[in-house]
């Protein structure tokens, strides 16, 4: 959905999507998807059919090239009430269209900032945006209010500067961890201060046992609702990888920390994984639009990655090849050099 909308806005080509999330328990467009549709539509003055909750068919016809400016998108508007729909997914739908707009943009996004099964705000800010910055994209994100699932109510701002063209990226070696090792935050809102501290202590012990130093900061914040989670960044010399876990009622803080540490250690043990699994599929679209060749080495070729490659091929005359090695492999992308 996000990739299709962005590509439609950038190319001016209409799209139709059917059987949206047909296999899910609650099929059709959910609040974060609907917000993304309406956000991209606002940026390119699109004519839209099927933009309603639970719709399984969407027709999207861009009316003009993407326009920068000041925007505000709230997932609650689509949900007809409170919703923790992921604001980071909305941000990823609008980021590239706004990057190729003619002027800078200031965007405020309200909803969930820390939501299961979607990139948390800190992943967007500390992993994804620095990665695409290597290709020339210029955007910054700042967290204003924490918004945990299932209540939401969070807010962050996104500043996007216009670019004329992106450049290819070669990322086949991840490099070394610095002496500081892993950094990050363990945060809780409207909960006792011992909860983030327990996550920090457990993460430090797990990583120390694996021979990795860590500097994770405990944060006790205020927000619309109670919530807790941990986000870890492995800042390798060639780029960052991010790993997170969100607390649940009745789940010990130590278990939350162990989940994030386990994902980090799995990535660290995969010597051929220069790019983390989630970042790989998120880089397909910007690198396909970039000028020149790109190469990504990843520890796992996921279905998300394959789907994004398929979508890109529907819109762009690009050559994307995968050289598999066990579950992972190397992805070679010949960018189309999209420019304004």
C-alpha positions as CSV (number, residue, x, y, z in Angstrom):
1,X,0.0,0.0,0.0
2,X,2.6,2.6,1.1
3,X,5.0,1.8,-1.8
4,X,2.1,1.8,-4.4
5,X,0.8,5.2,-3.2
6,X,4.2,6.8,-3.2
7,X,5.0,5.5,-6.7
8,X,1.6,6.6,-8.0
9,X,2.2,10.1,-6.7
10,X,5.7,10.3,-8.1
11,X,4.9,8.9,-11.6
12,X,1.4,10.3,-12.0
13,X,0.1,6.8,-12.8
14,X,-3.3,5.8,-11.4
15,X,-3.5,2.6,-9.5
16,X,-6.2,0.1,-8.4
17,X,-5.7,-2.3,-5.4
18,X,-8.2,-5.1,-4.8
19,X,-8.5,-7.7,-2.0
20,X,-6.8,-5.4,0.5
21,X,-5.7,-7.4,3.5
22,X,-8.2,-10.1,2.4
23,X,-6.6,-12.8,4.5
24,X,-6.5,-10.9,7.8
25,X,-8.9,-11.2,10.7
26,X,-10.1,-7.7,10.1
27,X,-9.7,-7.3,6.3
28,X,-9.6,-4.1,4.4
29,X,-8.1,-0.7,5.1
30,X,-7.4,0.0,8.8
31,X,-7.0,3.5,10.2
32,X,-3.2,3.8,9.5
33,X,-3.7,2.6,5.9
34,X,-6.6,5.0,5.3
35,X,-4.6,7.9,6.8
36,X,-1.8,7.1,4.5
37,X,-4.1,7.1,1.5
38,X,-5.6,10.4,2.4
39,X,-2.2,11.9,3.2
40,X,-0.7,11.0,-0.2
41,X,-3.9,12.1,-1.9
42,X,-3.6,15.5,-0.2
43,X,0.0,15.9,-1.4
44,X,-0.8,15.1,-5.1
45,X,-4.5,16.2,-5.3
46,X,-5.6,12.7,-6.1
47,X,-9.1,11.5,-6.9
48,X,-9.8,8.5,-4.7
49,X,-12.5,5.8,-4.6
50,X,-12.8,3.3,-1.7
51,X,-11.1,5.5,0.9
52,X,-13.1,4.2,3.8
53,X,-12.5,1.9,6.8
54,X,-12.5,-1.8,5.9
55,X,-12.6,-1.1,2.2
56,X,-11.0,-3.9,0.2
57,X,-10.7,-2.0,-3.0
58,X,-9.0,1.3,-3.7
59,X,-8.7,3.4,-6.8
60,X,-6.1,6.3,-6.7
61,X,-5.7,8.8,-9.5
62,X,-3.0,11.5,-8.9
63,X,-4.1,15.0,-10.0
64,X,-0.8,16.8,-10.0
65,X,2.9,16.4,-9.0
66,X,3.5,16.2,-5.2
67,X,3.4,19.6,-3.5
68,X,5.4,20.5,-0.4
69,X,4.0,22.6,2.4
70,X,2.6,22.3,5.9
71,X,0.5,19.2,6.6
72,X,-1.1,17.6,9.6
73,X,-2.4,14.1,9.6
74,X,-4.2,12.4,12.6
75,X,-5.0,8.7,12.5
76,X,-8.0,9.4,14.8
77,X,-9.7,11.3,11.9
78,X,-9.7,8.0,9.9
79,X,-10.6,5.9,12.9
80,X,-13.6,8.0,13.9
81,X,-12.2,8.1,17.4
82,X,-9.1,7.1,19.3
83,X,-6.6,4.9,17.5
84,X,-3.0,3.8,17.8
85,X,-2.6,3.3,14.1
86,X,1.1,3.6,13.2
87,X,2.2,7.1,12.3
88,X,5.5,5.8,11.0
89,X,3.8,3.9,8.2
90,X,2.0,7.1,7.2
91,X,5.4,8.9,7.2
92,X,6.9,6.3,4.9
93,X,4.1,6.7,2.4
94,X,4.6,10.5,2.1
95,X,8.4,10.8,2.6
96,X,9.5,10.2,-1.0
97,X,6.7,12.2,-2.7
98,X,7.5,15.2,-0.4
99,X,11.2,14.7,-1.1
100,X,10.6,15.3,-4.8
101,X,8.3,18.3,-4.2
102,X,9.3,21.8,-5.1
103,X,9.7,23.1,-1.6
104,X,10.3,22.1,2.0
105,X,7.6,20.4,4.1
106,X,6.6,20.5,7.7
107,X,4.4,17.5,8.7
108,X,2.8,16.7,12.1
109,X,1.6,13.1,12.5
110,X,-0.6,12.0,15.4
111,X,-1.5,8.5,16.4
112,X,0.6,5.5,17.5
113,X,4.4,6.1,17.7
114,X,5.3,2.7,19.3
115,X,3.0,0.1,17.7
116,X,3.6,-3.7,17.3
117,X,4.3,-5.0,13.8
118,X,5.4,-1.5,12.5
119,X,8.6,0.5,12.8
120,X,8.7,2.4,16.1
121,X,9.5,6.1,15.9
122,X,13.0,5.5,17.1
123,X,13.6,3.1,14.2
124,X,12.4,5.7,11.7
125,X,14.6,8.4,13.3
126,X,17.8,6.5,14.1
127,X,17.9,3.8,11.4
128,X,15.8,4.4,8.4
129,X,16.3,8.2,7.9
130,X,20.1,7.9,8.4
131,X,20.2,5.1,5.8
132,X,18.3,7.0,3.1
133,X,20.3,10.1,4.0
134,X,23.3,8.3,2.5
135,X,21.5,8.5,-0.8
136,X,20.8,12.2,-0.5
137,X,17.3,12.3,1.1
138,X,17.0,15.1,3.6
139,X,14.5,14.6,6.4
140,X,14.5,14.9,10.1
141,X,12.0,13.6,12.7
142,X,11.3,14.7,16.3
143,X,9.2,13.0,18.8
144,X,6.7,15.3,20.6
145,X,4.5,12.8,22.5
146,X,4.9,9.0,23.1
147,X,1.9,7.1,21.7
148,X,1.7,3.4,22.7
149,X,-0.5,0.7,21.4
150,X,-3.5,0.4,21.9
151,X,-4.4,3.9,22.9
152,X,-2.1,6.0,20.7
153,X,-2.3,9.7,21.1
154,X,1.3,10.3,20.3
155,X,2.8,12.9,18.0
156,X,5.9,13.5,16.0
157,X,7.0,16.1,13.5
158,X,8.7,15.4,10.2
159,X,10.7,18.0,8.2
160,X,11.4,17.1,4.6
161,X,13.7,19.2,2.3
162,X,13.4,18.9,-1.4
163,X,15.9,17.0,-3.5
164,X,16.5,16.9,-7.2
165,X,17.7,13.3,-7.3
166,X,18.9,10.5,-5.1
167,X,22.1,8.4,-5.6
168,X,22.7,4.7,-5.4
169,X,24.0,3.0,-2.3
170,X,26.5,0.1,-1.9
171,X,26.0,-1.6,1.5
172,X,27.6,-5.0,1.5
173,X,29.7,-4.8,4.6
174,X,28.4,-3.6,8.0
175,X,31.7,-2.8,9.5
176,X,32.5,-2.9,13.3
177,X,30.7,-1.8,16.4
178,X,32.2,1.1,18.2
179,X,33.7,0.8,21.7
180,X,30.4,2.1,23.1
181,X,28.7,-0.9,21.5
182,X,24.9,-0.7,21.4
183,X,23.0,2.4,22.3
184,X,19.3,3.0,22.8
185,X,16.4,3.8,25.2
186,X,14.2,1.9,27.5
187,X,11.1,4.0,28.1
188,X,7.9,3.9,30.1
189,X,5.0,6.4,30.3
190,X,2.7,6.7,33.3
191,X,4.4,3.7,34.9
192,X,6.9,3.3,37.8
193,X,10.5,4.3,37.1
194,X,11.8,0.8,38.0
195,X,10.3,-0.6,34.8
196,X,12.6,1.1,32.3
197,X,15.5,0.6,34.7
198,X,14.8,-3.2,34.8
199,X,14.8,-3.3,31.0
200,X,18.1,-1.4,30.9
201,X,19.7,-3.8,33.5
202,X,18.6,-6.9,31.7
203,X,19.7,-5.7,28.3
204,X,23.1,-4.7,29.7
205,X,23.6,-8.2,31.2
206,X,22.4,-10.1,28.1
207,X,24.7,-8.1,25.8
208,X,27.6,-8.2,28.2
209,X,27.4,-12.0,28.2
210,X,27.7,-11.8,24.4
211,X,30.7,-9.6,24.6
212,X,28.9,-6.4,23.5
213,X,29.0,-3.2,25.5
214,X,25.8,-1.1,25.8
215,X,24.7,2.4,26.7
216,X,20.9,2.3,27.0
217,X,19.2,5.2,28.7
218,X,16.2,4.6,31.0
219,X,13.4,7.1,30.4
220,X,10.2,7.8,32.4
221,X,7.9,9.9,30.4
222,X,4.3,11.2,30.5
223,X,1.8,10.5,27.8
224,X,-1.9,9.8,27.0
225,X,-1.6,6.3,28.3
226,X,0.6,3.8,30.0
227,X,3.2,1.9,27.9
228,X,6.7,0.6,27.9
229,X,9.3,-0.7,25.5
230,X,12.9,-0.8,24.5
231,X,14.7,0.2,21.4
232,X,18.3,-0.7,20.6
233,X,20.7,0.6,17.9
234,X,23.7,-1.3,16.7
235,X,25.6,1.6,15.1
236,X,28.1,-0.3,12.9
237,X,30.7,1.7,11.1
238,X,28.8,1.4,7.7
239,X,25.3,2.0,9.1
240,X,22.9,1.3,11.9
241,X,20.6,-1.7,12.6
242,X,17.6,-1.4,15.0
243,X,15.8,-3.8,17.3
244,X,12.8,-3.2,19.6
245,X,10.2,-4.8,21.8
246,X,7.0,-3.3,23.3
247,X,5.7,-4.3,26.7
248,X,2.4,-6.0,27.4
249,X,0.3,-6.2,30.5
250,X,1.6,-9.0,32.7
251,X,4.8,-9.4,30.8
252,X,8.0,-8.8,32.9
253,X,10.2,-5.9,31.8
254,X,13.1,-8.3,31.7
255,X,11.3,-10.4,29.0
256,X,10.8,-7.3,26.9
257,X,14.5,-6.5,27.0
258,X,15.4,-10.1,26.2
259,X,13.2,-10.0,23.0
260,X,15.0,-7.0,21.6
261,X,18.4,-8.3,22.6
262,X,17.7,-11.7,21.0
263,X,16.9,-10.1,17.6
264,X,20.0,-7.9,17.8
265,X,22.3,-10.9,18.6
266,X,20.8,-12.9,15.8
267,X,21.6,-10.1,13.4
268,X,25.1,-9.7,14.8
269,X,25.8,-13.4,14.4
270,X,24.8,-13.4,10.7
271,X,28.1,-12.2,9.3
272,X,26.7,-11.6,5.8
273,X,24.0,-9.3,7.0
274,X,25.1,-5.8,6.3
275,X,21.6,-4.5,6.3
276,X,19.0,-5.5,8.9
277,X,16.0,-7.5,7.7
278,X,13.4,-4.7,8.1
279,X,15.6,-2.0,6.6
280,X,16.2,-4.1,3.5
281,X,12.6,-4.0,2.2
282,X,12.3,-0.3,3.2
283,X,15.3,0.6,1.0
284,X,14.0,-1.0,-2.2
285,X,11.8,1.9,-3.3
286,X,14.2,4.9,-2.7
287,X,17.1,3.0,-4.3
288,X,15.0,2.0,-7.3
289,X,14.3,5.7,-7.8
290,X,17.9,6.7,-7.3
291,X,20.5,7.3,-10.1
292,X,23.0,4.6,-10.5
293,X,23.5,1.1,-9.1
294,X,22.8,-0.1,-5.6
295,X,23.9,-3.3,-3.8
296,X,22.5,-4.5,-0.4
297,X,23.6,-7.6,1.5
298,X,21.0,-8.9,3.9
299,X,20.7,-11.9,6.1
300,X,17.1,-12.7,5.1
301,X,15.1,-12.2,1.9
302,X,11.7,-11.7,3.4
303,X,8.3,-11.7,1.7
304,X,8.1,-8.0,2.4
305,X,11.2,-7.5,0.4
306,X,9.9,-9.6,-2.5
307,X,6.6,-7.8,-2.4
308,X,8.2,-4.4,-2.5
309,X,10.4,-5.5,-5.5
310,X,7.2,-6.7,-7.3
311,X,5.4,-3.4,-6.7
312,X,8.4,-1.3,-7.9
313,X,8.5,-3.3,-11.1
314,X,4.9,-2.4,-11.8
315,X,5.7,1.3,-11.9
316,X,9.4,1.6,-12.9
317,X,11.6,0.3,-15.7
318,X,14.2,-0.9,-13.2
319,X,16.4,-4.0,-13.1
320,X,16.4,-5.7,-9.6
321,X,18.3,-9.0,-9.2
322,X,18.6,-11.2,-6.1
323,X,21.6,-13.5,-5.6
324,X,20.6,-15.9,-2.8
325,X,22.8,-17.4,-0.2
326,X,20.8,-19.6,2.1
327,X,17.9,-17.5,3.5
328,X,19.7,-14.2,2.7
329,X,21.6,-12.8,-0.2
330,X,22.6,-9.8,-2.2
331,X,20.1,-7.5,-3.9
332,X,21.3,-5.5,-7.0
333,X,19.2,-2.5,-8.0
334,X,19.6,-0.5,-11.1
335,X,18.0,2.8,-10.3
336,X,15.9,4.8,-12.8
337,X,17.3,8.2,-11.8
338,X,14.0,9.8,-11.0
339,X,14.4,13.6,-10.8
340,X,12.5,16.9,-10.7
